[in-house]
Amino acid sequence: MIRSFVFTLSVCLLLLVACQEKKSSVTVPFKLDHNRMIVEGEMQRKDSSWRKVRIWVDNGSARFFISSSLAKDLGISTDKSNNGSETENNSDNASNIGLRIGEMRLNTANIFPTITTEPYWIYNALHIDANLPATILKKYQVVFDYPKQQFTIGAPGSIVHQGVKSMAAIHPETGVIEMFAIIGTDSLTFAIDIGASYSYTSDSIINHFINQAPLLPSVLGTSGYANMWGWWPPNENDFIVTRFPLIKLGSVQLDNVGMVGVPPNPSASGKSLGEWYSQKTIWPVVGFLGANALKSFRVEFDYPNSTIYFEKGSLNHFNDMDIVGLAISPERDSSYTIIGIVKKDNISVVEGINTGDKLIQVDSLQVKGNSMGVVMDALRGNPGEPRKLVIERKGKIIKVESKIQRLL
């Protein structure tokens, strides 16, 4: 009797594992941290056990990276190269690494992780262990349902299409997506980058449209979701930011889309943002549309058929620039430095603060150790509301009160 029970239990467990391995689709909740989509997943150790991980869904990247601490726990070699900052691991123990979302194991065959300790700001700002790149996503149908805050991934043909269909171009190797868009009377090509907190293009593109329509609202310097990382691209305090009332993307209309204009980057051989990004797209792009442009939609990427489906929801995100107008950058010790103050009509919107000051506290929130999204959310609110800031300047603690403004 006992042997029969044990045999039955073993068969049930084997069937459960098989179902997990072959599950055709799965839906899990996601959390937005600084507009970046974070999901819970699991990765497999060498002893076949699984550990929980926080994963950044990053369809704008072809590179699969994991933190060095995660690699060590998984039993993957972490021999350093490139000045000790990262290892491109093509060894057998990193091949076909076990990765699953919910009860679905993803196909990582021939996708080798880059083990990184740098750039440190990815881990400090997001509190993640790894990313989920386009090179893995391109094997599936994927749904980013912003109104419901749900992420779905499934085998080709497993998800019923919803919404308006648009054609897209998808790079066969990188998996990066691009689409045609119309702003005013201009036809442009943008990458679609859910992993980016905001939409970015070259400053020449932004200035072109402001010259055509001088009443377009604009500010100088990033803040809120437009504050990309504070480290890359450099000199965010000099970037022009505007809001387009309408962008036609494929077959749908995007309303009130904020966008940042970036000058040519000396560290990228003087290339414009579009030229740099075009290294991973089929055709040249002028930049990318980030999460801020798509947060009103359920967006489905049907990678195998090079199509995107958009279904409009009820989520309103047009107050995304109601904030104390500061740009910040995460440091190695998990603190944050103020790297810019927004200028509106050539006037700084925050007084009593200098670039280089250390942001210590926002109202009751102690900033150090929190993710970038938590810190930025503390600076948000309704226009006119005060925020009590504590900063450190040259070892001296200074208290400043600043009001939230609608920057755009």
Summary of the structure (lengths in Angstrom):
residues: 408
radius of gyration: 22.4
end to end distance: 72.6
largest distance: 83.8
contacts: 1374
relative contact order: 0.14
helix: 20%
strand: 40%
